[in-house]
Amino acid sequence: MSDSQSEQRRKLQPILLGSDINVYGMARSFYEAYDVKSIAYASAALAPTRDSQIVTVQVTENFDSDPVFIEKMREVAAQLKDDTNYLLIPCGDGYAELVAKHRDELTQSFLCPGVDHELFTRLEDKVQFYEMCDKYGLPYPDTLIIRKEMVVGQDSISLPFDFPVALKPANSVEWLSIDFEGKKKAFTIHTAEELNKVLHQIYEETDYSDVMICQDFIPGDDSHMRVLNAYVDQNHNVRMMCLGHPLLEDPSPSAIGNYVVIMPDYDDKIYQRIQHFLEAIEYSGFANFDMKYDPRDDEYKLFEINLRQGRSSFYCTLNGYNLAEYVTEDLVMEQPFIETTYGQGDMLWMGVPKKVFKEYAKPGKDKDKAMAMLKSGHWGTTVFYDKDKNLKRTLLMKYAFHRYIGQYKKYFKENKG
């Protein structure tokens, strides 16, 4: 029996890191593809994975940081069985960074999609990432990198472009650990006074020390956004790319920019550009890109790369491109690369109640198309799954969806209107 055949005869056990909707989407993908239940490790038990029969969440306090993370993973590794392949998949920025940091040790026990720590650090650093975009011809918005010393003790910041501007942290992990009045995941700022106030709050009232990214604001509503998820195999071949067209985003301060409605899309130019980039830098694992169409020069401008699948990436599986299958075929079955799959589908992904979409999405042909998909039954969600139904879970998920009605009433006009 060959090594490859032996690997395929072994059991499959997905190990997921986190407990959010991203984790549930991956657990559901594995269950749909292989009828296998996942095990998740997390620092807290979040709603999307509660009372589930397809994923078991084991909570360890402070698991999202060292030394607790690596100590716990060593405990897990010591209990692994020889007849099982353990796929380790981080489902958040912090966990992705921890896996990259400890990759050499973790790969002795687990099959780990992803890049080494050196490439991870370069891509995670926004300055180096935008330099790589320049090198490989990926358009991105005009950008000013703001450092702490440019703010503390200074009266104002001089910008090379006009207002409004977008302002966001370069270090999303560090950003999660701080708090101040008016904190948001990202800001849209209209005046110099507002910009200076926010920057001084960040650097003088909190422990945030990394750089802030200030960018020319690309005009247009949420429907100008695009999201792309990709899987790149261990030999740096792009096996799958799936483009989505977000039609609505979360308006609440802590979640601004999170997509809540995604329609499948196809754009050969975007696919070719991203594929060239990923293969040129010798990437591997899941990748998630956010971009926005700029009508001023007819280009899609890249905002960032997430070194993991996106939190709304279940739209890929929903449209027939099961994320679990690509990583399993690559690392477990070791199936040779044949050709790149370029996604195009006909299923609308919903992360909010239909009434929220109907009321808040911008009118136009995209909304009309999405409404037709809803009417014809060509839609689905991540968390409502017929094979994972019980009363407690159903009530909790309905409550989670219902809360969006209040969130939109409270925040949409201020942050998205």
Rosetta blueprint (number, residue, H / E / L):
1 M L
2 S L
3 D H
4 S H
5 Q H
6 S H
7 E H
8 Q H
9 R H
10 R L
11 K E
12 L E
13 Q E
14 P E
15 I E
16 L E
17 L E
18 G L
19 S L
20 D L
21 I H
22 N H
23 V H
24 Y H
25 G H
26 M H
27 A H
28 R H
29 S H
30 F H
31 Y H
32 E H
33 A H
34 Y H
35 D L
36 V L
37 K L
38 S E
39 I E
40 A E
41 Y E
42 A E
43 S L
44 A L
45 A L
46 L L
47 A H
48 P H
49 T H
50 R L
51 D L
52 S L
53 Q L
54 I L
55 V E
56 T E
57 V E
58 Q E
59 V E
60 T L
61 E L
62 N L
63 F L
64 D L
65 S L
66 D L
67 P L
68 V H
69 F H
70 I H
71 E H
72 K H
73 M H
74 R H
75 E H
76 V H
77 A H
78 A H
79 Q L
80 L L
81 K L
82 D L
83 D L
84 T E
85 N E
86 Y E
87 L E
88 L E
89 I E
90 P E
91 C L
92 G L
93 D H
94 G H
95 Y H
96 A H
97 E H
98 L H
99 V H
100 A H
101 K H
102 H L
103 R H
104 D H
105 E H
106 L H
107 T L
108 Q L
109 S L
110 F L
111 L E
112 C L
113 P L
114 G L
115 V L
116 D L
117 H H
118 E H
119 L H
120 F H
121 T H
122 R H
123 L H
124 E H
125 D L
126 K H
127 V H
128 Q H
129 F H
130 Y H
131 E H
132 M H
133 C H
134 D H
135 K H
136 Y H
137 G L
138 L L
139 P L
140 Y L
141 P L
142 D L
143 T E
144 L E
145 I E
146 I E
147 R L
148 K H
149 E H
150 M H
151 V L
152 V L
153 G L
154 Q L
155 D L
156 S L
157 I L
158 S L
159 L L
160 P L
161 F L
162 D L
163 F L
164 P L
165 V E
166 A E
167 L E
168 K E
169 P E
170 A L
171 N L
172 S H
173 V H
174 E H
175 W H
176 L H
177 S L
178 I L
179 D L
180 F L
181 E L
182 G L
183 K L
184 K L
185 K L
186 A L
187 F E
188 T E
189 I E
190 H L
191 T L
192 A H
193 E H
194 E H
195 L H
196 N H
197 K H
198 V H
199 L H
200 H H
201 Q H
202 I H
203 Y H
204 E H
205 E H
206 T L
207 D L
208 Y L
209 S L
210 D L
211 V L
212 M E
213 I E
214 C E
215 Q E
216 D E
217 F L
218 I L
219 P L
220 G L
221 D L
222 D H
223 S H
224 H H
225 M E
226 R E
227 V E
228 L E
229 N E
230 A E
231 Y E
232 V E
233 D L
234 Q L
235 N L
236 H L
237 N L
238 V E
239 R E
240 M E
241 M E
242 C E
243 L E
244 G E
245 H E
246 P E
247 L E
248 L E
249 E E
250 D L
251 P L
252 S L
253 P H
254 S H
255 A H
256 I L
257 G L
258 N L
259 Y E
260 V E
261 V E
262 I E
263 M E
264 P E
265 D E
266 Y L
267 D L
268 D H
269 K H
270 I H
271 Y H
272 Q H
273 R H
274 I H
275 Q H
276 H H
277 F H
278 L H
279 E H
280 A H
281 I L
282 E L
283 Y L
284 S L
285 G E
286 F E
287 A E
288 N E
289 F E
290 D E
291 M E
292 K E
293 Y E
294 D E
295 P L
296 R L
297 D L
298 D L
299 E E
300 Y E
301 K E
302 L E
303 F E
304 E E
305 I E
306 N E
307 L L
308 R L
309 Q L
310 G L
311 R L
312 S L
313 S L
314 F H
315 Y H
316 C H
317 T H
318 L H
319 N L
320 G L
321 Y L
322 N L
323 L H
324 A H
325 E H
326 Y H
327 V H
328 T H
329 E H
330 D H
331 L H
332 V L
333 M L
334 E L
335 Q L
336 P L
337 F L
338 I L
339 E L
340 T L
341 T E
342 Y E
343 G L
344 Q L
345 G L
346 D L
347 M L
348 L E
349 W E
350 M E
351 G L
352 V L
353 P L
354 K H
355 K H
356 V H
357 F H
358 K H
359 E H
360 Y H
361 A L
362 K L
363 P L
364 G L
365 K H
366 D H
367 K H
368 D H
369 K H
370 A H
371 M H
372 A H
373 M H
374 L H
375 K H
376 S H
377 G L
378 H L
379 W E
380 G E
381 T L
382 T L
383 V L
384 F L
385 Y L
386 D H
387 K H
388 D H
389 K L
390 N L
391 L H
392 K H
393 R H
394 T H
395 L H
396 L H
397 M H
398 K H
399 Y H
400 A H
401 F H
402 H H
403 R H
404 Y H
405 I H
406 G H
407 Q H
408 Y H
409 K H
410 K H
411 Y H
412 F H
413 K H
414 E H
415 N H
416 K L
417 G L
